[in-house]
Amino acid sequence: MDFKNKIVWFSLIELIVWITISMVLMVSIWVFVSSWMQNIFLQQKSIENASALNDFASNIYETIWSISDSWSLFFTSSWVIFKRENIFDNWGFTYIWESNLDQYYCDDINSEDTDTKHIFIKNFIPFFEITEDLSTNSYLTWSVNHKWNNYISYQKEHKITDNLWNTIIWRWIFWDKFEEWMSATWIYLNSPTWMASDSEMLYFSDTLNNRILYLSGTTIHKLLDENDGLNEPTWLYYDIPTKSLYISNSWNSEIIKFSSNIIATPDIKLSFSWVTQNNVDKIFIKFYKNNLDFNISSIDINTDFNNDEASDIKSYNNNVFTYTFMSWATSEAKNFNSLTTYNIDLTNPGVFSEAWVYTMKLVIWTDEREFYFFTQWDEKIYTKNDNKLEIVNSGLKYPNWIWWTSNLEYNTFDTSTIWNLQADKDDDIILKNPIESLDISKNWSLLNLILKHYRNYNCFNLDENKSKINTFISKKSLK
């Protein structure tokens, strides 16, 4: 081999060595940078965990404390579900459980474990779709057709939209000053669930505000509320043949029916026992027709408290009827006792012959009360005052779905399906620290929750995690 070829061969060997050294250096740098990045990742996670753990601890204490002592407490060794107290803006039930999440904490395909276990707190109303497909979390949304448009309720967003995603009713937290004819976009909703239509009005359950509202054009009106006994109403079903609205009054464990009170032979009787007034010399009855003054020229009246029917003075002035207690020419007074029931019969129903809702306001000194007379064949439930409310089924375990086949049928909340409910990283409360285990038990009247979580979780060296476990304990004394 001549000298020239030796130089070329030496240069080739030198090049190979240089490339090899460069590759080793690159690998070393990559390993160093990768390790450095992993450490930065773990340090950042550790900082996040330290601040998030205190928040989660406070939250779970408050959540456990809100258990309502009722039939609604169910638990296994790894989850608990219970009814919350009716605190403003809290959802009806709470579900605490452990769940594995892939690509959440470690979120790195190069880590040893991308699937970590976490603890969740989900507040919800057990209101399912017909398929009861809980795995998609779609149980929080439903729709109904009304006037050739689909309306959709969103429990989590507390709103109702049309099928073009236009918001029809929106949530205004802490400013719910409800008034009739208020614009629909100024109404505070708290977890609206189901809707129903009678082809004229759209009814919907404002579930955690304990009321049924209806949409008329662009304004909102109240149909029923807590004063009518509503407590977490969910499903609505409007029965066209009977012009009736069926309501799952869920927390009261009943199904109620709201329907038109059609009376063939009306009985106009003002019956009351709420008055305690002494020395009353006159009573007044004021008449209104659809909330407007209704003038009457005469009406016959019989009462339980006549002194001398021939000598009592009855007078009319526009829409006011005055009954004056008299004994011959001497004015006398009457004492009213709230333990006594008094009746006033209006014996000339022909005065109220038109198809309207009539109101009679009885005024006795400083006490007032309104009575309603409802004309025949008014089948509109949104007129409200001419309707009746009745319980058609009771003693149910949180009824949350009603329908009609040949008869009224219903579904109740079944806790055996709750394990299908998936964790929602956007809307549920989650402890970011991966956990080792969650144990739930009940000893007599004491509910115990023992959580073992990692102070700092190394996604790239799982053996390190064995010595980094803390224990968190929460207890609730049950009545």
NORDAZI-V979899 format. One record per run of one state. SS is the DSSP state (a for helix, b for strand, c for the rest). FROM is the first residue (numbers start at 0). TO is the last residue. If there is no record, write none. Layout:
# NORDAZI-V979899
ss=SS from=FROM to=TO
ss=SS from=FROM to=TO
This chain:
# NORDAZI-V979899
ss=c from=0 to=1
ss=a from=2 to=64
ss=c from=65 to=65
ss=b from=66 to=66
ss=c from=67 to=72
ss=b from=73 to=74
ss=c from=75 to=77
ss=b from=78 to=83
ss=c from=84 to=91
ss=b from=92 to=101
ss=c from=102 to=113
ss=b from=114 to=123
ss=c from=124 to=132
ss=a from=133 to=135
ss=c from=136 to=136
ss=a from=137 to=139
ss=b from=140 to=144
ss=c from=145 to=148
ss=b from=149 to=153
ss=c from=154 to=157
ss=b from=158 to=161
ss=c from=162 to=165
ss=b from=166 to=168
ss=c from=169 to=180
ss=b from=181 to=182
ss=a from=183 to=185
ss=c from=186 to=190
ss=b from=191 to=196
ss=c from=197 to=200
ss=b from=201 to=205
ss=a from=206 to=208
ss=c from=209 to=209
ss=b from=210 to=215
ss=c from=216 to=217
ss=b from=218 to=223
ss=c from=224 to=224
ss=a from=225 to=227
ss=c from=228 to=231
ss=b from=232 to=238
ss=c from=239 to=242
ss=b from=243 to=248
ss=a from=249 to=251
ss=c from=252 to=252
ss=b from=253 to=259
ss=c from=260 to=267
ss=b from=268 to=271
ss=c from=272 to=275
ss=b from=276 to=279
ss=c from=280 to=280
ss=b from=281 to=288
ss=c from=289 to=290
ss=b from=291 to=292
ss=c from=293 to=299
ss=b from=300 to=302
ss=c from=303 to=311
ss=b from=312 to=316
ss=c from=317 to=318
ss=b from=319 to=323
ss=c from=324 to=324
ss=b from=325 to=326
ss=c from=327 to=328
ss=b from=329 to=330
ss=c from=331 to=332
ss=b from=333 to=335
ss=c from=336 to=340
ss=b from=341 to=345
ss=c from=346 to=347
ss=a from=348 to=351
ss=c from=352 to=355
ss=b from=356 to=363
ss=c from=364 to=365
ss=b from=366 to=373
ss=c from=374 to=379
ss=a from=380 to=382
ss=c from=383 to=385
ss=b from=386 to=392
ss=c from=393 to=397
ss=b from=398 to=403
ss=c from=404 to=406
ss=b from=407 to=411
ss=c from=412 to=413
ss=a from=414 to=419
ss=c from=420 to=427
ss=b from=428 to=429
ss=c from=430 to=433
ss=b from=434 to=442
ss=c from=443 to=444
ss=b from=445 to=453
ss=c from=454 to=460
ss=a from=461 to=466
ss=c from=467 to=467
ss=b from=468 to=476
ss=c from=477 to=478
